[in-house]
Amino acid sequence: MTIRVPFNSLSAVDLVVGAIYEGGTSGNASDDPMARLLPCGNQGGFRIRGQRSTHSYRMALLYTSGADPDWPDALDPETGLFTYFGDNKQSGSQLHDTRRGGNELLRFSFDAIHANPPARHQVPALLRVPQGDAGLRARRGVSRRRRARRG
C-alpha cells in the first residue's frame, strides 16, 4: 500500500521511500512539496541550505527535468550514477559562475572528496529530484515527481 501525504500535512512528516507527497493547488511556486519537506526554498534548479560565501553547505536539492536533448541529465537506476551537465548553459560565461551557485557547490564537493586527506565531512547531502508538478514520489532513494489530476 502506497502512503499518500496531503499537501497540508507535509510540514509534519518525514521522507519515506515509496510515499507520494502531494503538491498544492494554488498554481504557483508555493505548491512545491519539497519546500515544505526540506528547508531549501522553492525556486531554482539548485536549492542550497547553508552559506555559499564560506562553503558551509548543509544540504542541496537539485531539480532537473532530464528533458533537454543537448544536456541530457540522467540517472542510471542500476548503478545509481547520476550524470549532470551543470546549471550554466550560457556560452561565454564561466562554468562555475551561476546565479544559484550549483556548479560551484559541485566543484567544492568534488575537491573536498578528492583532497588529501579527504574532507568528506564538508560535503553536504545532495538530493536529486526530477522536475514535474503537483506531487512527488520518493522511490528507492530517488525522488520522482508525479502528475496529479485536477478536476
Protein Blocks (a to p, Z undefined) as FASTA:
>chain_A
ZZdddfklmmmcccdehiacdddfkopaklpmklmmpcgbjedjbdcedjfklopafbdc
dddehlamklcccddfknopacdebjafbghiafklcfkommmmmmmmmmmmmpccdffk
lpccdddddddehiacdeehiacddddddZZ
